Amino acid sequence: MPFLELNNVSKSYAGTPVLKNINLSIREGEFVAIVGYSGAGKTTLMSMIAGLVKPDDGEVLLQGKPVTGPGPDRAVIFQNYSLLPWMTVFENVLLAVEQVFPKWKTVEKKKYAEKYIRMVNLAAARDKRPNELSGGMRQRVSVARALSMNPRILLMDEPLGALDALTRSTLQDEIERIWEQDKKTVVLITNDVDEGILLADRIIPLSAGPGATLGPAVTVDLDRPRDRTAINHSPRFKEIRGELLRYLLGPGAKRRATSEASAVRLPAVEPADLSVRRGWRLFGNRSAAMG
Amino acid sequence: MTKKLIDIVLLPMVGIAVMFCLWAIASAVTRNPQTNKATLPGPIQTWEQSKIYIVEPFAYRGESDQGILRLTWLSLVRVMKGYLIALAIGTPVGFLLGSSELFRKCFDPIIQVLRPVSPLAWLPLGYLLFMGLRDQYGMDVGEAAAIFTVAICSLWPTVMNTAVGVRAIPQDYHNVAKVLNLSGPQKLFRILIPATLPYMFTGFRLSLGIAWLVIVAAEMLTGKSGLGGFLNMEYNAGIQEHIILCIITVGVVGFILDRVMSLVEQHITKLPHLLSVIRGGLAGLRPQNRSVAHAVS
């Protein structure tokens, strides 16, 4: 039985289809990346897995049971971090720990929260508030909070999208290192193909919207741990990348082109002044015949 | 002299000096050439006539003849009573208005109708209300009506700002609450209240301003001793200098109140600590049968 399953899931907003016939099946402990255009509905897809948004059609199953609402068993790392600004780093993480392990003693909860703060290398910033931290540090807090919930599945919605390239690569390495430690099931949503290849076991492209759907999955059979500089020269890396880009720029992009064409429908009436042009042509023809 | 000192002392002094000049000119204009008396007393005349109230600010020469700070205190106590009632009602109503669509649809129209009603119009209503209760509970009708007027007039900024604040909470925070499965009270104390605090305090500050504005009118009409009552009495007695003294006092006290509130507002970020203390107290009441707790790996 797959760990997480999406069967024919569709979702529209105000009559516009966002996602159509999404079928996805993820094994336990698998790291899956979904790569796609911005605005294609990646966040909607993730929100449905998280239970924040209900699909119009189809079902989302976690270990065979339908997802009916959000819960701490599916921790979410949001693109904009979603930290509570009036709480310190420690308090933000502790809030999650308190929710998930309410029966623990206070000391245990605190120790546990601190363990995850150390894991993301933020021990020094423990008592700082989010507005005193850089973007990268905030996202680490968000990662620590999500991991401390000991979720069955970790959902990352473009977690590194708002960061500069260098911070991004540091955090990618960190996510890989942390994932290696406890091999959680992860769904990573990203618009960066390379990021997906570096981190995931399997990458699934999401076609352009409206009515986006998942394309053929590509298995990333590169050895771990993956070294970002070495990987660039690997022929298999280039192959995977090429395969994904071919879909995303080819069949995956087409839907957008066709739907845009159908959206701007041209009027089927003939312009009235076409007769003038016709007359000219008649005249031309006649002159040609005369000549 | 530092720039800051110039900014906060010297420049306001210029403004005050200009004001005094205009006042003196206005007074000179009303001067009757025959009797050599001005209907609007000038600054010097005002000082001479009312200095006894200022140099003996706590004197008590009778219920209607007290030092200026004593009168101010009477008014302040009355304002605080009405203001606290307004906060106690306004904050929860604002929360309901901001968070419940059903509540908003039910009560927003009537709130919008009641909001612009003048304090002068509420006062008779307060009288009628408490008149009936006087016989049963032996209450001071004028006092109760004045407090009622202050409360109902200063209610609205708190209600409106709290509601706006609740509605302005980013969806992200709601998502966090959902993903963490926070219970109703937890969401209120850990997310909604801290996220709304800045808006709430803007409301509190505006409400205090209105409360202070209303007290003069309320005391004038009820004849209760305080700044407004004194003003009304001296108006009837024709002692214009004392009216001006009251006006200046009301203005200065209002200014100080606003300054104090904005200081509190600026330090509002420290309040969440206070909240977490309150929360600690509530922790014992919190239900413990919460959510999926898995074994730790």
Interface residues (C-beta under 8 A of the other chain):
Chain A: A50 G51 L52 G69 P70 G71 P72 D73 R74 A75 V76 F78 N80 S82 L84 W86 M87 E91 L95 A96 Q99 V100 F101 P102 K103 Y112 M149 N150 R152 D182
Chain B: D172 Y173 N175 V176 K178 V179 L180 N181 L182 R190 I191 P194 A195 L197 T269 P272 S276 Q288 R290 S291 V292 A293 H294 V296 S297
